Amino acid sequence: MEKKRRDKKTAAIQEEIGIGTLEDRIAVLEEQITEMGLVREEYRLMPVMGRGAIIKYIFNGVEVVFCRFLLKEDLLVYYQKPMDLLQLTFVQEGEMILSMKGGGADIICENQESFFVPIGEASGERRISGGKIFKEVVIGLSTDFLKNHGLGDVPIFKKTKGGNTVSPLTVDLLALLGAMESSGHHGIAKQLFLQAKILEILVMQITNHKKPVRLDTPKANTEMVKRLYEARRLIMDNLDENFSIKVLSKKVLLNEYLLKKEFKRIFGDSVNAFGRNEKMKHAKNLLQATQLPIYQIAEEVGYKNATHFSVAFKRFTGDIPKKYRSRL
């Protein structure tokens, strides 16, 4: 997808909101549980806005929000962040564009990318693309939380000139985010678990900032890395297709041997395994967030035969699609 700022006239809403209150504008609170200092809130999207859910955890100067939804239209909201809050955003799927007040380039964050807004940055506009699954994790940390963990004076977490940078989500980061969401802990155990994972994420942010280029080796130059990321993007943006190694290598102008070898080294999976996993994850999202018939979901992820899709889906999740949907 070409990264560009969209016309504001296409957006569904234009309202002032505070950080962490997106759910109040597009969703309805279905459940709120407070257990030993941990607040868990679950919101369901209003039908007029789309389908999906937002789950929020709040404790001791920390706010963690998991967004999983499909908007009918692009959503534009005015963004106001408390001055004493560090915000880390991880877009696992979909597209989000942030325009900070005061100028500077837009922050365009999409499939498996992340960025953070330092303490001191305040307001702007946030645009979420409609018509596609949007999966995001937002972590808000107060200055008190950072100080209590010896992180109050870390320069990169404070307002700096030069804007914010978008970086790809590493395999390790994706694993941490997945663990945070899927953990079955409750109460104080859940709070401690989330806090531990957040501290791990902060370590990664600090390390990656000090040493931002970690993918290159003497045998893998910057241009090759760009082509590998282009191959990954082609797969993720065309899940209804089944690229062979030969076709994909021609599209990104990289020989088949290097494509297979370096793709697995950088992203942790072979090209075929990565594509299969992304197809199944997208199928799970469609089963959860839409009422599309199984045969149509099969086509969306590159299966011409619904039976073949059901077999592959069961191998991936342990359930056939119909049974998986019924469990939600």
C-alpha positions in Angstrom: 0.0 0.0 0.0 1.2 3.5 -0.8 1.7 5.4 2.4 -0.1 8.7 2.1 -2.3 10.9 4.2 -5.9 10.4 3.4 -8.5 13.1 2.7 -10.2 14.1 6.0 -13.6 14.3 4.3 -13.6 10.5 4.0 -13.4 10.0 7.8 -16.4 8.9 9.8 -16.1 11.0 12.9 -14.3 14.2 13.9 -14.5 14.7 17.7 -12.2 15.6 20.5 -11.2 12.7 22.6 -8.6 12.0 25.2 -6.1 9.1 25.1 -7.7 5.8 26.0 -11.2 7.1 25.3 -11.6 6.0 21.7 -13.8 3.2 23.0 -16.3 5.7 24.5 -16.9 7.1 21.0 -17.2 4.0 18.9 -18.1 1.2 21.3 -20.4 0.3 24.3 -19.1 -0.9 27.6 -20.2 -4.6 28.1 -18.2 -5.6 31.2 -16.1 -4.0 33.9 -14.3 -6.0 36.5 -12.1 -4.7 39.3 -10.0 -7.2 41.1 -7.2 -6.5 43.5 -6.3 -3.1 42.0 -6.7 -4.2 38.4 -9.5 -2.8 36.3 -10.6 -4.7 33.2 -13.0 -3.1 30.7 -14.5 -4.8 27.6 -16.2 -2.8 24.9 -18.1 -4.0 21.9 -18.2 -1.8 18.8 -21.5 -0.1 17.9 -23.0 -1.7 14.8 -23.1 1.6 13.0 -19.3 1.8 13.4 -18.3 -1.8 12.6 -17.6 -5.0 14.4 -15.1 -6.0 17.0 -14.0 -5.3 20.5 -11.7 -3.2 22.7 -10.3 -4.5 25.9 -8.6 -2.2 28.4 -6.5 -2.9 31.6 -5.8 -0.1 34.1 -3.5 -0.3 37.2 -0.9 1.7 39.0 -0.2 4.4 36.4 -0.5 1.9 33.5 -3.1 1.6 30.8 -3.0 -1.2 28.2 -5.6 -1.2 25.4 -6.1 -4.1 22.9 -8.1 -3.0 19.8 -9.4 -5.7 17.5 -12.1 -4.4 15.1 -13.2 -3.8 11.5 -14.5 -0.3 10.8 -17.1 0.4 8.1 -15.4 3.7 7.2 -12.2 5.5 8.0 -12.3 7.1 11.4 -10.8 10.5 12.2 -10.6 11.8 15.7 -8.8 14.6 17.4 -6.1 13.3 19.7 -5.2 14.7 23.2 -2.5 12.9 25.2 -1.7 13.9 28.9 1.7 15.7 29.0 3.0 13.3 31.6 2.3 10.1 29.7 4.6 8.0 27.6 2.6 6.2 24.9 3.8 3.1 22.9 1.7 2.0 20.0 2.0 -1.4 18.2 -0.1 -1.9 15.0 -0.2 -5.6 14.3 -2.6 -5.3 11.4 -4.3 -2.5 9.5 -3.3 1.2 9.2 -3.2 4.1 11.5 -2.0 7.7 10.7 -1.1 10.2 13.4 -0.6 13.9 12.8 1.0 15.7 15.7 -0.1 19.3 16.3 2.7 21.8 15.5 3.7 20.4 12.2 6.2 17.7 11.2 5.6 14.7 9.0 2.7 12.4 9.6 3.4 9.1 11.5 2.1 6.3 9.3 2.0 3.1 11.1 0.7 -0.1 9.5 1.0 -3.9 9.5 3.5 -5.0 12.1 5.0 -1.6 12.8 5.3 0.5 16.0 6.2 3.9 17.4 6.1 5.8 20.6 5.0 9.3 21.6 7.4 10.7 24.2 6.4 12.5 27.3 5.6 16.1 26.4 4.0 15.5 23.0 0.3 16.4 23.3 -2.3 16.8 20.6 -3.0 16.0 17.0 -5.2 13.9 14.7 -5.5 10.1 14.6 -6.9 8.3 11.5 -7.7 4.6 11.4 -8.5 3.0 8.0 -11.8 1.4 7.6 -12.7 -1.6 5.5 -9.9 -3.8 6.9 -9.1 -5.6 10.2 -7.4 -3.3 12.7 -5.3 -4.8 15.5 -3.4 -2.6 17.8 -1.9 -2.6 21.3 -1.5 0.8 23.0 0.5 1.1 26.3 0.3 4.3 28.3 2.8 4.8 31.1 2.7 7.6 33.7 5.9 9.5 34.7 5.4 8.0 38.2 5.5 4.4 36.8 8.7 5.2 34.9 10.3 6.8 37.9 9.4 3.9 40.2 11.2 1.6 37.8 14.3 3.8 37.4 13.3 5.0 33.9 12.4 8.6 34.7 15.5 10.1 33.1 15.8 8.0 30.0 16.2 10.6 27.2 14.3 8.8 24.4 11.1 8.8 26.5 11.1 12.6 26.8 10.1 15.2 24.2 12.8 15.5 21.5 13.2 17.4 18.3 13.2 15.4 15.0 9.8 13.7 15.5 8.9 10.1 16.1 10.2 7.1 14.1 8.3 4.1 13.0 10.0 0.7 13.4 9.1 -2.8 12.4 7.8 -5.2 15.0 10.4 -7.9 15.7 9.5 -11.5 16.3 10.3 -11.1 20.0 8.0 -8.0 20.3 5.2 -9.8 18.5 5.6 -12.7 21.0 5.4 -10.4 24.0 2.3 -8.6 22.7 0.6 -12.0 22.0 1.5 -13.2 25.5 0.1 -10.1 27.1 -3.3 -10.5 25.3 -3.7 -14.3 25.6 -2.5 -14.7 29.2 -5.1 -16.5 31.3 -4.0 -14.8 34.5 -6.5 -12.8 36.6 -6.3 -10.1 39.4 -2.9 -9.5 40.9 -1.3 -12.2 38.8 -2.5 -10.6 35.6 -1.2 -7.2 36.8 2.2 -8.6 37.6 2.3 -10.4 34.3 1.4 -7.3 32.3 3.9 -5.2 34.2 6.7 -7.7 33.6 6.0 -7.8 29.9 5.8 -4.0 29.7 9.3 -3.8 31.3 10.6 -6.2 28.7 9.2 -4.1 25.9 10.8 -1.0 27.4 14.2 -2.8 27.5 13.7 -3.5 23.8 12.8 0.1 23.0 15.9 1.4 24.7 18.1 -1.2 23.1 16.7 -0.7 19.6 17.1 3.1 20.0 20.7 2.8 20.9 21.4 0.3 18.1 18.6 0.9 15.6 19.9 -1.2 12.7 20.0 -4.8 13.9 18.9 -6.6 10.7 22.0 -5.9 8.6 25.0 -8.2 8.5 28.0 -8.1 6.2 26.1 -10.4 3.9 22.8 -8.5 4.1 22.9 -4.9 3.0 20.2 -2.3 3.5 18.9 -2.7 -0.1 18.3 -6.4 0.4 16.6 -5.8 3.7 14.2 -3.4 2.0 13.4 -6.0 -0.6 12.7 -8.6 2.1 10.3 -6.2 3.8 8.7 -5.6 0.4 8.3 -9.4 0.0 6.6 -9.6 3.4 4.3 -6.6 2.6 3.3 -8.2 -0.7 2.3 -11.4 1.1 0.4 -9.5 3.8 -1.4 -7.2 1.4 -2.5 -10.1 -1.0 -3.6 -12.9 1.3 -6.1 -14.0 -1.4 -3.2 -14.9 -3.6 -0.6 -17.7 -3.3 2.8 -16.5 -4.4 5.4 -19.0 -5.3 9.0 -18.4 -4.3 9.8 -17.9 -8.0 7.1 -15.3 -8.6 7.8 -13.5 -5.3 11.6 -13.3 -6.1 10.8 -11.7 -9.4 8.5 -9.1 -7.9 11.2 -8.0 -5.4 14.2 -8.5 -7.7 15.9 -10.9 -5.3 17.2 -14.4 -6.2 15.3 -17.3 -4.8 18.1 -18.6 -2.6 18.6 -15.3 -0.8 14.9 -14.7 -0.5 14.3 -18.0 1.3 17.4 -17.9 3.4 17.3 -14.2 4.5 13.5 -14.1 4.9 13.6 -16.8 7.5 16.7 -15.3 9.2 15.0 -11.9 9.6 11.3 -12.8 10.2 11.7 -16.2 11.9 9.6 -18.2 9.5 10.0 -19.5 6.0 8.2 -17.6 3.2 5.6 -20.3 2.9 5.1 -20.7 6.7 4.8 -16.9 7.1 2.2 -16.6 4.4 0.2 -19.6 5.7 0.2 -18.1 9.3 -0.9 -14.7 8.1 -3.8 -16.3 6.1 -5.0 -18.2 9.1 -4.7 -15.2 11.4 -6.7 -13.2 8.9 -9.3 -15.9 8.6 -9.6 -16.0 12.4 -10.2 -12.2 12.4 -12.9 -12.5 9.7 -14.6 -15.3 11.6 -14.6 -13.2 14.7 -15.4 -9.8 13.3 -17.8 -10.5 10.4 -20.6 -12.8 9.4 -19.1 -13.6 6.0 -19.9 -17.2 4.8 -17.1 -19.7 5.2 -16.6 -20.1 1.4 -16.1 -16.4 1.1 -13.6 -16.3 3.9 -11.8 -19.2 2.2 -11.5 -17.1 -1.0 -10.3 -14.1 1.0 -7.3 -16.1 2.1 -6.5 -17.8 -1.2 -8.4 -21.1 -1.0 -10.7 -21.8 -4.0 -12.1 -24.8 -2.2 -13.9 -24.3 1.2 -13.2 -27.9 2.2 -9.4 -27.5 1.7 -9.6 -24.3 3.7 -11.5 -26.0 6.6 -8.8 -28.7 6.7 -6.0 -26.1 6.8 -7.8 -24.0 9.4 -8.3 -27.0 11.7 -4.7 -27.9 11.4 -3.8 -24.4 12.4 -6.3 -23.8 15.3 -7.7 -27.3 16.2 -11.2 -26.3 15.2 -13.1 -26.2 11.9 -14.1 -22.6 10.9 -17.8 -23.1 11.9 -16.9 -24.5 15.3 -14.4 -21.8 15.9 -16.9 -19.1 15.1 -19.5 -20.7 17.4 -17.0 -20.5 20.3 -16.7 -16.7 20.1 
